[in-house]
Structures are given as structure tokens and as C-alpha cells.
Amino acid sequence: MSTPAEFPVTWAPRRTRAVLLPVCALLVVMFAVIAVALPANWQFNDRVLMVLSGVLFAAAGLMLARPRISADAEGVTVVNFVRSRRLAWAEIVGVNFRQGDPWASLDLADGTSLAVVGIQSGVGKAQAIADARALRDLVHRHGH
């Protein structure tokens, strides 16, 4: 059984983060260097906008590195690209991760579903399946 023995537990695409965080830092540095190296006929405002462009691209990269899902005794916290949501165990009816899905999803008691981007197939299908099963086991154990 792949269920974690103790709380809290967090699932996140760690390799994605390991790549994106240094790339984001590199983007800011690279755009700052470009701003300094621009020809003399470029205005100060142009240079500032060049640095801000690097910061903007880095912010987008950091958003992509954000997804995760954390579980504790009271429920789960799903953090996706922009939003996060806290759910009690009783609110979660099921965990789905069908073949071809980019990430897992939660079926909720109110009839809706919620994407769980923190468990995604893009970083390893076998690991994503094991993580979804572990989450499903926790939902069955604590949700009923």
C-alpha cells in the first residue's frame, strides 16, 4: 500500500520545481545584464522595462512551480497555479486520475470537481499514479 503513514504529507512535481526555480533566477539576471548592456541610445525607462520584463517572465515561471497538495488530519490543501483551496476530508468523494489526464482531480460532495495539478503525469506517470492512489487511500480512510 502506498499510503503515507503519518501526516502531514505533501505531493508536488519536485523535478519541475528544481528546473523552474533556477531558470526564473537566471531570467531575472539575464534581463538585468541585457538592460545594462543595451546601446547608449536606449533610455533609462527602456532599461527599467527590460528588467521588469525579466521579473514578469520569472513570476510566470514561479506560478508554474507553485502546484502541490498537502494532507493533514483535518483535510487537504490544493494549491494550483493561481488559486488554493482548503477541503475537509468529508468534502472529498473521490480521486480520479484517468489515462490521458494531465493531472489528478478530486470529486467533491457538492457535485463539482477540482484539478490537483500537484499530481501530474508530466513528471513521471508511475509516480503520479502512486501519488494519486495514496491520496485516494487517505480519502477513503478519512472521508467516510
Beta strands, then each sheet from edge to edge (+ up, - down):
strand 1: 9-11
strand 2: 68-72
strand 3: 75-79
strand 4: 84-88
strand 5: 92-96
strand 6: 103-108
strand 7: 113-120
sheet 1: 1+ 2- 3+ 4-
sheet 2: 5+ 6- 7+
end
